[in-house]
Amino acid sequence: MGILWSILAFVVAIGILVTVHEFGHFWVARRAGIKVLRFSVGFGRPLLRWRRGADRTEYVIAAIPLGGYVKMLDEREAEVPEAERHRAFNVQPLYKRTAVVLAGPLFNFLFAVLAYMAIGLLGTVEMRPVLGPVAENTPAAEAGFQEGDELLAIGGRETPTWQRTAMALVDAGFHRADIPVEVRGEDGRARSLVLDMTLAGEIGRADNLLAQAGFRPWTPALDPVLGRVVDDGPAARAGLMAGDRIVSVEGEPVAEWRELVEWIEHHPGEVLTLTIERDGRQETIDTRLDSVEAAGRTIGQLGVAPEVPEGAYDRLYREVQYGPVGALGHGLSSTWDASVLTVKILGRMVIGQASLQNLSGPLTIGQFAGDTASLGVVPFLGFLAIVSISLGIINLLPIPILDGGHLLYFAVEAVRGKPLSEYAQAVGQQVGLLMLFLLMGLAFYNDLARLFGG
């Protein structure tokens, strides 16, 4: 069911974002007086099709939901009646053609602004970046960070939440050895520290940068009592039940939930002997842990959650909600920050300062689609916004066959005073297809590597 849910969420997400992108091309083309022959969401065999409007434009929903296209009247593709020649795309002034091509990516950015605005209006509960135990032999440990410190700013950027913290660290960590960080300790005093990311070794995926720095979220000291047991997980299969207290693991006493987590994470796929207390009696249970991929490493998983006393996490969360004007500002600033960060990561990947593992393909996107959709409307909107921004930026890359490739052709035309020859454009299309297949192949390889722990 989890796989089916992820597939459904992926199809919905891609369907929405492709429709938004292609509608940008469609809407501006119609306003520019260009005749649109077909508006297709998806490729391949049509599942649904209908015609409407004075031009009898064909609307199509096709079988492969990995893209779409808007087909316009164009002399380069078919013979055009003289009476309609003025409505062909290829005879339009350069500014109109540029506007039509640019509209797709711009609508993706506009969608992200609206999605973030909706999140601001609906309100979210965000997690403050308070540090848990600082991992030894990491940049954070060397810099003097302590458990309970709240991160206030990284590299001059405010970090009110863990999400903003991750974005600020990615922005600064890929290219700066020494990163200034402002923190507030449990005593309320502010301190200035310097994070030396050269101590983290080779920078890998952006989603693993917090762990490489040595940061992990603070959690309250919880008793090792099971509050929930996941159905059909290792714990359930071994007979563990909600309310059980874990007394020891492999004969070693366990005093806090955190100690149990460390035992579990460090023994993926192994059989552990647990001593539990149930109804005042102790008994011993053997259970084989699952192995899962998390933050670039393989860890063990027992399939349990702790019993959390009411109010234990109150200090970690803040509720954020905006009025209409504030929500618009939130939408604009969030879209700008995410766009700039995405461009920087892409640029650093090109020059070798960031790992190519940051590229994600349909399997990873599908997994995140399912995960965020299962959490509710707000997380799914945030996911859609990020993917929409990525789609907009990727389409602006100067690769023939993408929108950015067409814009490159138009720039050359503006300089030369005439379009490139059809032969040159055809060669460019072939090069663009090859580059696109290589990028897709790398992204799919990264998906498989994450899936199988490579």
C-alpha positions, 0 to 999 in steps of 0.5 A: 500500500505504501508503494501504491500511495507513493505512485499515486502521490507522484502522479498527482504531483507531476500532473499538477506541476506539468499542467502548470508549466504547460499552461504557462506556454499555452496562456501566453501563446493564446494572448500573443495571437498564436494558434494552439493545436494541442495541449497535452499533459503526459506523453504517449498514447492518449487516455483522454482527449477532447476539443474545444474553443474556436480553434478546436484546440485538442486537449490530451491526457496521455499515458506517460505522466513524465512531462507534457507539451503545447503544440502550436501552428508552425511552418517548420512542422507542417504546411500552414495555410496562407490565411493562418500564417500570421498565427504561426509561432515561427513568424512571430516577433522575437519578443513574442516567441521569447515570452511564450517559451519563458512563460512555462518556467515562470508559471512554475515559480509563480505556483511556488509563490502561491503554494508557500503563500497558502502554507503561510495562510494555513499556518504551520507548526515549525521545529526550533533548531535546538541541538541534541548531543553533539557528535564527536570528531565533527566540525560542531564538536571542534567549534564548541557547540553544546547540547541545548544550544539554539541556532540563531543564524548561520553565515549571516542568515537567520535560522528560526527553524530546522528547515531554514537551518538546513538551507543556510548550512547548504548555502554556506557549507559547500564553498566556505571553510569557516562559517560564522554561527550565532547560538543561544545557550540554555542559560539564555546567553548568545555566543558566536562560534565558527564552524570549520566545514573542512573537518567534515571531509568531502561534502556529499548530498545536501540532505546529509550536510547537517549530520556531517556538521555534527548537528542533530535535533534535541529530544527530551530525556524519555524513558525507554518505554514503548508508546507504539509498535509498528504493525508487521515491524521487527518489534511486532514480529518479536512480540513486543507491545506498547507499554513494554519497558526496555531494561537492557540490550545485549545485557547492557542496561538502558536508562533512556530512549536515546540509548536504545536508539543508538543501539538500534541504529548501529546494528542494522540487520542483526539479531539483538537480545532485549530484556523487557519489563511487562506487568512487573515481570522481566523477560528476554526477547530476540528480534532481528532488526530491519535495515534502512537507508537514512541520511546517506548511511544504513541504520537499524530499525526496530519499528517502535516509537517512545511513550511521550509525556504530555508537554515534553516537546513544547519548548521545541515548537512554534506555530507560524501563521500569516495574514494575507500580506505577510503570507505573500511576503512569505511566499516570495521570500521562500521561493527566492531563497529556494531558487537561489539555493537550487541554482548554487547547488547546481553550479557547484555540482558543475564545478565539482564542489558538490556531489552529483548525488544531489540529483534525484530521479523519479523514485526519490521524488515519488518517495517524498511525494508519498511521505509528504502527502501522508503527512497532510496538505501543508507538507505536500504543498511544500513538496510541490513548491520545491519540485516546481522551483526545480522544474522551472530552473532545470527548464531554464538550463541552456540545453537544446530541447529544454526551454533554456535551449530555445532561449539560447537560440533566441539570444543568438538570433538577437545578436545575429539578426536572423535565426540559426539555420534549421540544420544547426538547430537540428544538431542542437536538438540531438545534442540536447537529447543526449545531454538530457538522457545522460542527466536522467540516467545519472538521476535514476542511478542515484535513485537506485543507489539510495534504494539499495544502499550504494 
